[in-house]
């Protein structure tokens, strides 16, 4: 019988700390065993404290993709209902974990479970009662900063794409469907793929970034100059726009990810179209340099 280990968490962003939990689960399962990532939807705060729920770093589909890429063999998605939130720690273990008969459970050292977050890693170990091993991953630090989803949200809001990449272990990206815009970028010689922000999810601070775009279905990133925000020169509403370097492709109605790697500049109002085109040319050249 194949051994199964569980990695349990909200896993928003699937950052370096989450990867450490997945690595612990792999240690518990063994190379021939199965790692099951157990995660929750919606975000627990959406049920426990709706007024405090943060914008998420990823869509659920993106989270699942990242969990599989980072070591999970399969994903168990638990519907986080008021009933689930109301389980005592013991009830959570007996109803949600024990029936899976895992050889072990990996969690973060700050993981809590059960009603009012009463359960801790120590509680989990006590409730395991010798049936499975419990390992808690210590908080990972990068450049002295504890890695957490909230810390990454702060960096994304500040436009610090480079430090967000360091904590995530990959570039921050927005996923969405490419919509038709006003085609002004094409008229200027810089066609863009436009994705409309969703308030449920994080978008980077307004500005211009070096980054990339990829179709979700093929996974090949292409260097792109990325603009986030309103276009004050033309009065365009907020959006995420990506100009793919050296490639003119039809992406309308396709699902894409737009990633950001480096902050280039803030949003500027230009006095003339010529000034705008000159700046866009500089943005593209800088993006090309950073993409090499």
Secondary structure, DSSP 8 states (H G I E B T S, - for coil): ---EEEEES--TT--HHHHHHHHHHHHHH-TTSEEEEEEEES-HHHHH-GGG---BSS-HHHHHHHHHHTT-SEEEEEE--HHHHT--HHHHIIIIIGGG--SEEEEETT--BSGGG-B-HHHHHHHHTTSSEEEEE---EETTEE--HHHHHHHHHHT-HHHHHHHHTS-EEEEEE-B----HHHHHT---EEE---TTB----SEEEEEEEEETTT---EEEEEEEEEETTTTEEEEEEEEETT-----TT-EEEEEEEEEEE-----SSHHHHHHHHHHHHHHHHHHH-
